[in-house]
């Protein structure tokens, strides 16, 4: 079993509370728009996986890919910053998600917290919302969850406070 801390859209702001909420996590996953001074402290704290977002500079883009596909336990995971959600997938992922769907599809970008299941392709979609202060969202959010074998469970939405 692995416990995952998932965040996105920090835009250069790393709330100290993240360390408390992700303390028991095995890994941290960041779904893009890191901004400056976020990746290094997170990677020093826990193993970090991530993808770059549309605001990320060349340094982040060299360190993280646009799309990241990997297995966690026995779940196929696909993480990308701009991917849409069930019924409204982004054009750049639409063909692949229908022909080679993952078990878990993670996106960021919208700043809208969303967890929904796509019955059509048997895939869980997660967007942790935005953990940073930049953007139009009202509340900063994270997600913490567990993966055991091929099950995703014990999902918690964490509110960090008002933007």
C-alpha positions as CSV (number, residue, x, y, z in Angstrom):
1,X,0.0,0.0,0.0
2,X,1.1,3.5,-0.8
3,X,-0.2,6.8,0.5
4,X,-0.1,9.6,-2.0
5,X,-0.3,13.4,-1.4
6,X,-1.6,15.1,-4.6
7,X,-1.5,18.8,-5.3
8,X,-1.4,21.1,-8.3
9,X,-1.2,24.8,-9.2
10,X,1.0,26.0,-6.4
11,X,2.2,28.8,-8.6
12,X,5.3,29.4,-6.4
13,X,3.4,29.2,-3.1
14,X,4.1,26.3,-0.8
15,X,1.9,26.4,2.3
16,X,3.7,25.0,5.4
17,X,0.6,23.0,6.2
18,X,1.4,20.8,3.3
19,X,4.2,19.2,5.2
20,X,1.8,18.3,8.1
21,X,-0.8,16.8,5.8
22,X,1.7,14.9,3.7
23,X,3.9,13.8,6.6
24,X,2.6,10.2,6.5
25,X,2.6,10.0,2.6
26,X,5.0,7.7,0.8
27,X,5.1,10.0,-2.3
28,X,4.0,13.5,-3.4
29,X,2.5,13.9,-6.9
30,X,2.3,17.4,-8.4
31,X,0.0,17.9,-11.4
32,X,1.8,21.0,-12.8
33,X,2.1,24.7,-12.5
34,X,4.8,24.4,-9.8
35,X,6.1,27.9,-10.1
36,X,9.4,28.8,-8.6
37,X,10.8,27.4,-5.3
38,X,8.3,24.5,-5.0
39,X,9.8,21.4,-6.5
40,X,13.1,21.3,-4.6
41,X,11.6,21.6,-1.1
42,X,8.9,19.0,-1.9
43,X,11.5,16.6,-3.4
44,X,13.7,17.0,-0.3
45,X,10.7,16.1,1.9
46,X,9.3,13.1,0.1
47,X,9.8,11.3,-3.3
48,X,8.2,13.6,-5.9
49,X,6.6,12.8,-9.2
50,X,5.2,15.6,-11.3
51,X,4.5,17.1,-14.7
52,X,5.1,20.6,-15.9
53,X,2.3,23.1,-16.3
54,X,1.7,26.0,-18.7
55,X,3.3,28.6,-16.4
56,X,6.4,26.5,-15.6
57,X,9.8,27.7,-16.8
58,X,12.5,25.8,-18.7
59,X,14.1,24.5,-15.4
60,X,10.8,22.7,-14.4
61,X,10.3,21.6,-18.0
62,X,13.7,19.9,-18.0
63,X,13.0,18.2,-14.7
64,X,9.4,17.0,-15.3
65,X,7.6,15.8,-18.5
66,X,4.4,17.1,-19.9
67,X,2.8,13.6,-19.6
68,X,3.8,11.0,-17.1
69,X,2.5,7.4,-17.3
70,X,3.6,4.9,-14.6
71,X,2.3,2.2,-12.4
72,X,1.7,2.6,-8.7
73,X,1.0,-0.7,-7.0
74,X,-1.0,-2.3,-9.8
75,X,-2.8,0.9,-11.0
76,X,-1.9,2.5,-14.3
77,X,-1.6,6.2,-13.7
78,X,-1.5,9.0,-16.2
79,X,-0.7,12.5,-15.0
80,X,-0.8,15.6,-17.2
81,X,-1.5,19.3,-16.4
82,X,-4.1,20.1,-19.1
83,X,-6.2,17.0,-19.6
84,X,-9.8,17.9,-19.1
85,X,-12.2,15.5,-17.3
86,X,-14.7,12.8,-18.2
87,X,-17.0,14.0,-21.0
88,X,-14.7,16.9,-21.7
89,X,-11.2,15.6,-22.3
90,X,-8.7,18.0,-23.8
91,X,-8.0,17.4,-27.5
92,X,-4.3,16.4,-26.9
93,X,-5.3,13.4,-24.7
94,X,-8.7,12.4,-26.1
95,X,-7.6,9.8,-28.6
96,X,-5.1,8.1,-26.2
97,X,-7.4,8.1,-23.2
98,X,-10.1,6.2,-25.2
99,X,-7.7,3.8,-26.8
100,X,-5.3,3.2,-23.9
101,X,-7.1,4.3,-20.7
102,X,-5.3,4.4,-17.4
103,X,-6.9,3.3,-14.1
104,X,-6.3,6.8,-12.7
105,X,-6.1,10.0,-14.7
106,X,-4.7,13.1,-12.9
107,X,-4.9,16.6,-14.1
108,X,-4.5,20.2,-12.8
109,X,-4.9,23.5,-14.6
110,X,-8.6,24.3,-13.9
111,X,-8.1,25.1,-10.2
112,X,-11.4,23.2,-9.7
113,X,-11.2,20.2,-7.3
114,X,-12.8,17.3,-9.0
115,X,-12.9,13.5,-8.4
116,X,-15.2,11.6,-10.8
117,X,-15.4,8.2,-12.3
118,X,-15.6,7.7,-16.1
119,X,-17.8,4.6,-16.5
120,X,-17.1,4.6,-20.3
121,X,-13.4,3.8,-19.9
122,X,-13.4,2.5,-16.3
123,X,-11.1,5.3,-15.1
124,X,-11.0,7.5,-12.0
125,X,-10.2,11.1,-12.7
126,X,-8.7,13.4,-10.0
127,X,-7.9,17.1,-10.1
128,X,-6.7,18.3,-6.7
129,X,-7.7,21.9,-7.3
130,X,-5.2,24.6,-6.6
131,X,-2.8,24.7,-3.5
132,X,-1.4,28.1,-4.4
133,X,-2.7,31.6,-4.0
134,X,-2.7,32.7,-7.6
135,X,-5.9,32.2,-9.6
136,X,-9.6,32.6,-9.3
137,X,-10.3,29.7,-6.9
138,X,-11.6,30.6,-3.4
139,X,-10.2,27.7,-1.3
140,X,-6.8,26.1,-1.6
141,X,-7.0,22.3,-1.7
142,X,-5.1,19.1,-1.7
143,X,-6.0,15.4,-2.0
144,X,-4.6,12.5,0.0
145,X,-5.4,8.9,-0.9
146,X,-4.1,5.3,-0.8
147,X,-3.4,2.7,-3.5
148,X,-3.4,-1.0,-2.6
149,X,-3.0,-3.5,-5.3
150,X,-5.4,-2.1,-7.9
151,X,-7.7,-0.3,-5.4
152,X,-7.7,3.5,-4.9
153,X,-9.2,4.2,-1.5
154,X,-9.2,6.3,1.7
155,X,-9.5,9.5,-0.3
156,X,-9.5,12.8,1.7
157,X,-10.0,16.3,0.4
158,X,-7.9,18.8,2.5
159,X,-8.8,22.5,2.6
160,X,-5.8,24.7,3.3
161,X,-7.8,27.8,3.7
162,X,-9.0,30.9,1.7
163,X,-6.8,32.0,-1.2
